[in-house]
Amino acid sequence: MDIGRPPEAGEPAGNGGLEESREPPVTGVAWIGAGGPYPSGAEGLYPSGAEGPYPSGAEEPCWNDTEGPYPSGAEGTGGEPVLLWGEQVSADQLAAAERGYARCGLAERLLWERLSVFEGAFGRDAVRAVCASGALPPGKITVVLERLAPHALLPVDDLFDGENDVPRYWMPHPMRAVGARRLTERGDRRSLVLRHRRWCVKLARRAADWWQSGRQLDARDLALRELPDLAAAMDPTTAPLSASDEADAAVEITVSLWFLWVACGRAAEGRTRLRHALSLRTGPPSARALWLAAFLELESGRPDDADPLLVQAWAAAVRDGDGQALGLLAHLRGATALYQGRTRAAADEFREALALMGEYPEFGPTRHACWVGLALALCRTDPEAAQEALDQGDLDRESRWSLTGRDLYADAWSYVVRAELAAWDGELEQAAAYARRALRKHLRMGSAAGAAGAAELLAQLRLSAGERDEAAHLLGAVDLLRTSVFDASYRPAEYCVTTRARSERALRALLDGKELRYAYEEGARRGLFSLAGEA
């Protein structure tokens, strides 16, 4: 096993592989082989000797610590590998990590122990926020980190575009096991885990603020990169306090990351995490938690299950005096009605959402999203009103920000509307260009539902241009995407169902069963990313 490579965000994914791999590459330090955790040629830095049991707390996978410093058969070379955090680690690697720890000074040992609470990669700011206290003051901890890094950490290059070029690290599992055991022995695990969870709350808030301010790709990238740590904080059952005491923080993190679940194609994961955290709370859920629960039911293809949650969320918003939640709920009622094909009701709800929302909503869907939702509700029945809604959205003060400040998710749906309107006017080539652009934008965001809807519209436009094979390829790729992302109960939105039915009727008239099946299989083999580049 190559343990010199930071792990992926190993949580249930709801996007079926839409995103590109976000596994950060390792630079500068070799992976830890059977010989130990140090780079080649550094063996002489580490004295022999290893001692003590590894952690047995609920947060880390462990073995029975009554067996001694290592699990049975792992006392020396040739012992059976043990499972730590889902990966196999050999006894030689554990012993080498112990020798490295013994070589360090007191400050480096303290930091080594405290860094074991991180699930994924981390930077200096995270280290200061979580690990700086007592004998490791904030002004000193960076220097200690630089001294410790060559002995216990691997540098990673997981910065996203526009982020400051600062070092980031990952602690391999043998080193983390040593640090976790020592942290537990010292009696500091409880305070460090709680501090780590408070840092995760602030991290989720920062990502949500970035999304609202228009740094949407940065917000998504930040949330995905830090997902291993955020995922640990979203599970109240692993906290040192009771699960009910930590449930509020878990719910807050999950709600703050609403955009990751709703707009970036991870609805199944978000739904699972939110339901788990809410089940452990003792008090009534907040309006925003219920709003997200309803939104995730809708995104999972269950609009009927979203309706009762919307009623509960409205009552909670009135109870708590959360005026902004009323705007969020009006937008979601509009989205639900649109999903069900009730376009007139959807338009009314989106108008109400615009009336209830402030000029710059500090949480949730933007005003731009409401204008685009209104246009989408009108584009097949009143194209002039739909165009006016798009124009009003562009004139809205919030939407006049620079490109980096726009709602890119709403922009992706706006190109679906533009494609519909261009097709209405008979401009099929322009409509296809808009639909292709919508498809690429949804793929970039990671939205499976949006990408599938845009691809089906593009397939219909390709059929209108006589390109039957290209249309069938797109539909085959959509089928694969939906079956890989959603469960069997998923039903697409009514406007997607209508578009798909038209295309399939036309294809069956043009191709026999065998030809159509082969074309679908070819599209599934090539995938939407490839077809979006060729379309």
C-alpha positions in Angstrom: 0.0 0.0 0.0 1.3 3.5 -0.9 0.7 5.4 2.3 2.7 8.4 1.3 -0.3 9.7 -0.6 -3.1 11.7 1.0 -6.5 10.0 1.0 -9.4 11.1 -1.0 -12.4 12.4 0.7 -13.5 8.9 1.5 -17.2 9.6 2.1 -20.3 8.5 0.3 -20.3 10.5 -2.9 -23.4 11.7 -4.6 -22.0 12.8 -7.9 -21.1 9.4 -9.5 -17.6 10.6 -10.4 -18.6 13.9 -12.1 -15.8 15.8 -10.5 -12.3 15.4 -11.6 -10.0 13.6 -9.1 -9.1 15.9 -6.3 -6.4 13.7 -4.8 -3.5 16.0 -4.1 -0.2 14.9 -5.5 2.8 14.4 -3.2 6.0 16.3 -3.8 9.4 16.1 -2.3 9.2 13.1 0.1 9.2 9.5 -0.8 6.3 7.2 0.4 6.8 5.2 3.5 7.9 1.7 2.6 8.6 -1.2 4.9 11.8 0.5 5.9 10.2 3.4 7.7 8.6 6.8 7.5 11.6 8.8 6.4 13.0 9.8 3.0 15.6 7.7 1.4 19.0 8.2 3.0 17.6 9.6 6.3 17.5 6.3 8.2 20.4 7.3 10.5 18.2 10.1 12.0 16.0 7.7 13.8 17.1 5.7 16.9 15.7 2.2 17.5 13.0 1.5 20.1 9.2 1.5 20.0 6.7 1.5 22.8 3.2 1.6 24.0 -0.3 0.8 22.7 -2.1 2.7 20.0 -5.3 4.7 20.5 -8.5 2.8 21.4 -10.9 5.8 21.3 -14.1 5.8 19.2 -12.6 8.1 16.7 -9.9 5.9 15.2 -9.9 2.3 14.1 -7.7 0.4 16.5 -6.9 -3.0 17.9 -7.3 -4.4 21.4 -4.7 -2.5 23.4 -4.4 -5.3 25.9 -2.2 -7.1 23.4 0.7 -4.7 23.9 2.3 -2.0 21.9 1.2 -3.5 18.6 -1.4 -6.1 17.6 -0.6 -9.7 17.9 2.2 -10.8 15.6 3.2 -7.2 14.8 5.9 -6.8 17.4 8.8 -6.9 14.9 9.6 -7.5 11.3 7.4 -9.9 9.5 4.3 -9.2 11.7 0.8 -9.1 10.1 -0.2 -5.7 8.8 -2.9 -3.9 10.8 -5.8 -1.8 9.5 -5.6 1.9 10.4 -8.1 4.3 9.0 -9.1 1.9 6.3 -5.5 1.2 5.2 -3.1 -1.6 6.0 0.1 -0.6 7.9 3.0 -2.9 8.6 4.7 -3.4 12.0 7.9 -2.1 10.5 6.3 1.1 9.5 4.8 1.5 13.0 8.1 0.8 14.6 9.9 3.3 12.4 7.3 5.9 13.3 7.9 5.3 17.0 11.7 5.8 16.4 11.0 9.0 14.6 8.8 10.2 17.5 11.5 9.3 20.1 14.0 11.4 18.1 12.0 14.6 18.4 12.2 17.3 21.0 9.3 18.1 23.4 7.7 20.8 21.2 7.9 18.6 18.1 6.4 15.7 20.0 3.5 17.9 21.3 2.8 19.1 17.7 3.1 15.6 16.3 0.4 14.4 18.8 -1.9 17.3 18.1 -1.7 17.0 14.3 -3.1 13.4 14.6 -6.6 14.9 15.0 -6.6 16.0 11.3 -8.3 13.5 8.9 -6.8 15.0 5.7 -4.3 17.5 4.6 -3.8 20.8 6.5 -2.0 24.1 6.2 -0.4 26.5 8.7 -3.6 28.4 9.5 -5.4 25.2 10.4 -2.4 24.1 12.6 -2.5 27.4 14.4 -6.3 27.3 14.9 -6.4 23.7 16.2 -3.0 23.0 17.8 -1.7 26.3 19.2 -2.1 26.5 23.0 -0.1 26.1 26.2 3.4 25.0 25.4 2.8 25.7 21.7 1.8 29.4 21.4 0.6 30.7 18.0 3.8 32.6 17.5 6.0 29.6 17.9 4.0 26.8 16.3 5.0 27.6 12.7 8.7 27.2 13.5 8.0 23.9 15.3 5.9 22.7 12.3 8.9 23.4 9.9 11.2 21.4 12.1 8.7 18.5 12.4 7.7 18.3 8.8 10.8 16.4 7.4 10.3 13.7 10.1 6.6 13.1 10.3 4.7 14.9 7.4 4.4 14.7 3.6 4.0 17.9 1.6 1.0 18.0 -0.7 0.2 20.2 -3.6 -3.6 20.6 -3.3 -3.9 24.4 -3.7 -6.7 25.6 -6.0 -6.5 28.5 -8.5 -6.1 31.9 -6.8 -5.1 30.5 -3.4 -2.0 31.8 -1.7 1.0 29.6 -2.3 1.6 28.2 1.2 2.9 24.8 2.3 0.4 22.1 3.1 1.0 18.7 4.7 -0.5 15.3 5.3 0.4 12.9 8.2 0.9 9.3 7.1 -1.0 6.7 9.0 1.9 5.2 11.0 2.8 8.7 12.3 -0.8 9.5 13.0 -1.2 6.3 15.0 1.8 7.1 17.1 0.6 10.7 17.7 -2.9 9.6 18.5 -1.8 7.1 21.1 0.5 9.7 22.7 -2.2 12.3 22.6 -4.6 10.0 24.4 -1.9 9.1 27.0 -1.3 12.7 27.7 -5.0 13.3 28.3 -5.3 16.0 25.6 -7.4 14.1 23.1 -10.8 15.4 24.3 -9.8 19.1 24.1 -8.0 18.8 20.7 -10.9 17.0 19.1 -13.4 19.6 20.3 -11.1 22.4 19.1 -10.8 20.6 15.7 -14.6 20.5 15.5 -15.0 24.2 16.2 -12.4 24.9 13.5 -14.5 22.8 11.1 -17.6 24.9 11.9 -15.7 28.0 11.0 -14.3 26.4 7.9 -17.8 25.5 6.7 -19.0 29.0 7.3 -16.1 30.4 5.3 -16.9 28.1 2.4 -20.6 29.2 2.5 -19.5 32.9 2.6 -17.3 32.3 -0.4 -20.2 30.8 -2.3 -22.5 33.8 -1.5 -19.9 36.3 -2.5 -19.4 34.8 -5.9 -16.3 32.7 -5.3 -18.3 29.6 -6.1 -15.6 27.4 -7.6 -13.3 28.3 -4.7 -16.0 27.4 -2.2 -16.6 24.1 -3.8 -12.9 23.3 -4.1 -12.4 24.3 -0.4 -15.2 22.1 0.8 -14.1 19.1 -1.3 -10.5 19.5 -0.2 -11.4 19.7 3.5 -14.1 17.1 3.3 -12.3 14.4 5.3 -12.1 16.7 8.3 -15.6 18.2 7.7 -17.0 14.7 7.5 -15.6 13.7 10.9 -17.1 16.8 12.4 -20.5 16.1 10.8 -20.7 12.8 12.7 -21.8 13.6 16.3 -21.2 10.0 17.4 -17.4 10.3 17.2 -17.3 13.3 19.5 -15.8 13.1 23.0 -19.0 14.7 24.3 -22.4 13.1 24.0 -23.8 12.8 20.5 -26.7 15.1 21.4 -24.3 17.8 22.6 -22.4 17.7 19.3 -25.4 17.4 17.0 -25.9 21.1 16.7 -22.4 21.7 15.4 -22.8 18.7 13.0 -26.1 20.2 11.7 -24.6 23.6 11.3 -21.7 22.3 9.2 -24.0 20.3 7.0 -26.4 23.2 6.5 -23.5 25.6 5.7 -22.4 23.2 3.0 -25.8 23.2 1.3 -24.3 24.3 -2.0 -22.0 21.2 -2.1 -25.0 18.9 -1.7 -27.5 20.8 -3.9 -25.5 22.5 -6.6 -22.4 20.3 -6.9 -24.1 16.9 -7.3 -23.7 15.4 -3.8 -27.3 15.2 -2.8 -27.3 11.6 -1.6 -24.3 12.3 0.7 -25.8 15.5 2.1 -29.1 13.8 2.7 -27.5 11.0 4.6 -25.4 13.3 6.8 -28.2 15.7 7.6 -30.6 12.9 8.5 -28.0 11.4 10.8 -27.2 14.6 12.6 -30.9 15.7 13.0 -31.7 12.3 14.4 -29.4 12.9 17.3 -30.6 16.4 18.2 -32.9 16.8 21.3 -34.7 20.0 20.3 -36.7 21.0 17.3 -34.8 21.5 14.0 -34.2 25.0 12.7 -36.0 26.3 9.6 -32.8 26.2 7.6 -32.1 22.6 8.5 -35.6 21.7 7.4 -35.3 23.8 4.3 -32.1 21.8 3.3 -33.8 18.5 4.2 -36.6 19.4 1.8 -34.2 20.6 -0.9 -32.3 17.3 -0.7 -35.4 15.3 -1.1 -36.2 17.3 -4.2 -32.7 16.9 -5.6 -33.0 13.2 -4.9 -36.0 13.0 -7.2 -38.6 12.9 -4.4 -40.6 16.1 -4.7 -43.6 14.6 -2.8 -41.4 13.9 0.2 -40.2 17.5 0.1 -43.7 19.0 0.6 -44.3 18.1 4.2 -40.8 19.2 5.1 -41.6 22.6 3.5 -44.6 23.0 5.7 -42.6 22.2 8.8 -39.8 24.6 7.7 -42.3 27.4 7.2 -43.7 26.9 10.8 -40.1 26.8 12.2 -39.2 30.0 10.4 -42.3 31.8 11.8 -41.5 30.3 15.3 -37.9 31.4 15.2 -38.5 34.8 13.5 -36.1 33.8 10.7 -37.3 36.2 8.0 -34.7 35.2 5.4 -35.8 31.6 5.6 -39.2 32.7 4.3 -37.4 33.7 1.0 -35.5 30.5 0.9 -38.7 28.5 1.3 -40.5 30.5 -1.4 -37.7 29.7 -3.8 -37.8 26.0 -2.9 -41.6 25.9 -3.3 -41.0 27.3 -6.8 -38.4 24.8 -7.6 -40.6 22.0 -6.4 -43.6 23.2 -8.4 -41.4 23.5 -11.5 -40.0 19.9 -10.9 -43.6 18.6 -10.8 -44.6 20.5 -14.0 -46.8 23.1 -12.3 -45.2 26.0 -14.1 -47.8 28.7 -13.2 -47.5 28.0 -9.5 -43.7 27.9 -9.9 -43.7 31.3 -11.4 -45.8 32.7 -8.6 -43.5 31.3 -6.0 -40.3 32.6 -7.6 -41.9 36.1 -7.7 -42.7 35.8 -4.0 -39.1 34.7 -3.3 -37.8 37.8 -5.0 -40.1 40.0 -3.0 -39.0 38.3 0.3 -35.3 38.2 -0.4 -32.9 41.0 0.5 -30.7 42.7 -2.0 -27.8 40.5 -1.1 -28.9 37.2 0.5 -26.3 36.1 3.0 -27.3 32.4 2.7 -28.9 30.1 0.2 -29.9 30.6 -3.5 -29.3 34.1 -4.9 -31.7 36.5 -6.5 -30.2 35.6 -9.8 -31.3 32.0 -9.2 -34.8 33.2 -8.6 -34.9 35.1 -11.8 -33.6 32.1 -13.7 -36.1 29.9 -12.1 -38.9 32.2 -13.1 -37.6 32.2 -16.7 -37.4 28.4 -16.7 -41.0 28.2 -15.5 -42.1 30.5 -18.4 -39.9 29.5 -21.3 -42.2 26.9 -22.8 -45.5 28.8 -22.4 -44.6 32.5 -22.5 -41.2 33.0 -24.1 -41.4 36.8 -24.1 -42.0 36.8 -20.3 -39.1 34.3 -19.9 -36.8 36.6 -21.8 -37.9 39.5 -19.7 -37.1 37.6 -16.6 -33.6 36.8 -17.9 -33.1 40.4 -18.7 -34.3 41.5 -15.3 -31.9 39.0 -13.7 -29.0 40.6 -15.6 -30.2 44.1 -14.5 -30.6 43.1 -10.9 -27.9 44.8 -8.9 -26.6 41.5 -7.5 -26.2 40.1 -11.0 -24.2 43.1 -12.3 -21.1 42.0 -10.4 -18.0 40.8 -12.3 -17.9 37.3 -13.6 -16.2 36.1 -10.4 -19.2 37.4 -8.5 -21.9 35.8 -10.5 -24.0 32.8 -9.5 -22.4 30.3 -11.8 -24.9 27.6 -11.0 -27.8 29.9 -11.9 -25.8 30.9 -15.0 -25.7 27.2 -16.1 -29.5 27.0 -15.9 -29.9 30.4 -17.7 -28.3 28.8 -20.8 -30.9 26.1 -20.7 -33.6 28.8 -20.9 -31.7 30.6 -23.7 -31.5 27.3 -25.6 -35.3 26.9 -25.3 -36.0 30.5 -26.4 -33.6 30.2 -29.4 -35.3 27.0 -30.4 -38.7 28.7 -30.1 -37.5 31.3 -32.6 -36.2 28.6 -35.0 -32.5 29.3 -34.4 -31.5 25.7 -33.9 -27.8 26.2 -34.2 -27.8 29.0 -31.7 -30.0 26.9 -29.4 -27.6 23.9 -29.6 -24.7 26.2 -28.8 -26.5 27.4 -25.7 -27.5 23.9 -24.6 -23.9 22.7 -25.1 -22.7 25.6 -23.0 -25.2 24.7 -20.3 -24.0 21.1 -20.3 -20.4 22.1 -19.9 -21.1 24.5 -17.1 -23.1 21.9 -15.2 -20.4 19.4 -15.7 -17.9 21.9 -14.4 -20.0 22.5 -11.2 -20.5 18.8 -10.7 -24.3 18.9 -11.0 -25.6 15.5 -12.4 -29.2 16.7 -12.6 -28.3 19.8 -14.4 -25.9 18.1 -16.8 -28.5 15.4 -17.6 -31.2 18.0 -18.3 -28.9 20.0 -20.6 -27.7 16.9 -22.4 -31.3 15.8 -23.1 -32.2 19.2 -24.5 -29.1 19.2 -26.7 -30.0 15.7 -27.9 -33.5 17.0 -29.0 -31.8 19.9 -30.8 -29.4 17.5 -32.6 -32.4 15.4 -33.7 -34.0 18.5 -35.1 -30.8 19.1 -37.1 -30.9 15.5 -38.4 -28.0 14.2 -36.3 -29.7 11.1 -35.0 -26.5 9.2 -33.9 -25.2 12.2 -31.9 -28.6 12.5 -30.2 -28.7 8.8 -29.2 -25.2 9.0 -27.9 -26.1 11.8 -25.6 -29.2 10.0 -24.3 -27.1 6.9 -23.6 -24.6 8.9 -21.7 -27.4 10.5 -19.7 -28.8 7.1 -18.8 -25.4 5.9 -17.4 -25.0 9.2 -15.5 -28.4 8.9 -13.8 -28.1 5.3 -12.9 -24.6 5.8 -11.4 -25.7 8.9 -9.3 -29.3 8.3 -8.3 -31.1 5.3 -6.9 -34.0 3.4 -8.6 -36.7 5.6 -7.1 -35.3 8.8 -8.8 -37.6 10.5 -11.3 -36.3 13.4 -13.3 -38.1 16.8 -13.4 -41.2 16.9 -15.5 -39.6 19.3 -18.1 -36.8 16.7 -18.5 -39.3 13.9 -18.9 -41.1 15.8 -21.6 -37.9 16.5 -23.5 -36.7 12.9 -23.3 -40.1 11.5 -24.4 -40.0 13.7 -27.6 -36.5 12.5 -28.5 -37.1 8.9 -27.9 -40.2 8.9 -30.0 -38.3 10.5 -32.9 -35.3 8.0 -32.5 -37.6 5.0 -32.5 -39.0 6.2 -35.8 -35.5 6.5 -37.2 -33.6 3.5 -35.8 -34.6 -0.1 -35.2 -34.2 -1.6 -31.7 -30.8 -3.0 -32.3 -29.4 0.2 -33.8 -30.8 2.3 -31.0 -29.4 0.0 -28.3 -26.0 0.1 -29.9 -26.1 3.9 -30.1 -27.1 4.2 -26.5 -24.3 1.8 -25.5 -21.7 3.8 -27.5 -22.8 7.0 -25.8 -22.5 5.4 -22.4 -19.1 4.2 -23.3 -17.9 7.6 -24.3 -19.5 9.6 -21.5 -20.9 13.1 -21.2 -17.5 14.8 -20.7 -16.3 13.5 -24.0 -19.5 14.2 -25.8 -19.7 17.7 -24.4 -16.4 18.4 -26.0 -17.5 17.0 -29.3 -21.1 18.3 -29.5 
